[in-house]
């Protein structure tokens, strides 16, 4: 296991974009963790409203006089928190369904049809409808994303399990009378872990985008200041585009979203390549 | 084999070229269609464009029952009386009288009015309208059919409307709101709510509908040159959906736009711009802080007062709305309304007083956690922790109030809900505190249910019924004032602020914009009174003394010489000449 990790790290180290992505992610995680120490003010504290950037407020203040830089730093927490929880929840559901469907033949058909169903549903419209009906809160968002983001993971895990369950050592273990749960936990799950990581990253990428989108159209949790919610507040401000405000109110939040998504994408590509070398397509990735 | 390959290659090329050709055709068609649209709009001499939005087909039965929906309909359909900036004016009716008990209202109609299809308008149309709407309520003002007993037509230009009960407010509440529809069109219509033929928009009003596109929120009207009020001064009125009205106005896509409350920052952008003028009005709208008076301790008026003292309304008005609103009348009715009661308590921010009241109620912080506790009805000690529901739009107001009440030792959790849920929550009492608003505060009718459930609700309801039946306007004002006093004292709701409303416009295109006295049809705050498209001879009254004097007549003559006004319009001004 240790050897595998070392070889994995060696491979990852050679992937430049992967390193950039990882660096960005670590940067955002650090900001989120140490938000109270980094942010110059409490994001709810009020000053003069719609001030231009100054030494006191590097990104100015918003329409109720809250420091935008502090909002942005605390917003990292909210955005990452939702992404982390939702992607872990979604991938966990995917793993469970993938393992069961791949290993137990009798569940295969029904679970895969269910997966197909979730794969074919246009996700974003459904998520918008559900979010509009439910009371907007962070946990509801996590719940909605978890429900709709597991299907691809389930498919990928299942196909991996299908090849693993006929390996000789698995058959041998079964001959020695090992229980299914033991085989799944000891001999199958460890081999799908790399795939799980790739999925976590890929799902996160989607969730951060969807969360920002939902918050932007006003369906997020209005009491949690995520980046999407900042964009929303800025966007409904009447003079956002006829004055310079958008430059320090909208742009930074938008850039943060873009950078975080990019970091997830770079990491995702790098991981995919290591896990599945046949994907090595073009030299610059 | 090779030949086949070459043919395949050839086919591919042909298909590619075909696709390209189709694409190009589409592109050119798009461009030419857009250009055609532009020239069509430009041919009209005086075309006014304003912000649109879909509010339904503009008939009294298919409109969306909201202010802008009624406005879109009112350009086409007329009422017996109308309003200008000073109050009620004759419209389809030249004059009217009421019986002493206000049960019979007699209107003499303007002669020579024609429907836009050429048919004459008569008293039968009025009778038909009231009879027809008994079975098919109109969507804007669904007045109680029981209120109207029968409509008599003694001659083609007189209508007598008999009511089942006295109704001193008939002009404001019915005659000035109910659009008259043509009998010869609607008598055969069984389902007026789906009737959307061209005939459905035949009216007597100053404009005629040319095009309506709901999905685009697009309305196009042209002048009704046969309008009995004279030829309109605009040839075309277009309402089109624009994403950001301020941007569209600056870009010249529209000629006028409306802004309200917090949008003051957009209005300020136009203040120093000589190309635009700004008209300020009242929105007849109030944002309220609701208490659930059915629950303890919110059913205690002292507790409600303590909270009122604790909320810093002035800070909300100043910081959150950037002075785009005014402090609300604690009696709800808008200060610009005829019915406003001056001098009600304003509950200025006073933490000491609020704390005193809470202490006197024995709501004290017994466990030193910064939050007061109270004994509920079962004798259990409960902390003063409440949930405040509001919609996303007012989350910052909620935040401010949360901070304010924290200083009193009351903890508030803010929950944001959808607008519909908010409305139904307040309606059914499924809340503790709520922030929400409503319009129509120019008309005492809005006060009907406000103080229900408070300790003085019986007295309140009696006064409400009494004022409805009061003939003498001064006496009625006193009674409406008493209602406001009770609200301000009992505080079933705590009114926070009244937003201001602005019309920013390009005066070169049209400068007749004004705000209607006590709102259009009793509640619509918009400056879109149909009078703006008609010639107003009073606009020559430069010093606004109510007299057109010699120099003012000369101004009109000069405008006539310069072809700015027609002979007919000049005559109208001369008619007002008072040497």
Interface residues (C-beta under 8 A of the other chain):
Chain A: X44 X46 X49 X50 X63 X64 X65 X132 X133 X135 X136 X218 X221 X222 X223 X237 X238 X239 X241 X242 X243
Chain B: X244 X246 X247 X250 X259 X262 X263 X265 X266 X268 X269 X319 X320 X322 X392 X395 X396 X399 X414 X415 X416 X417 X418 X421
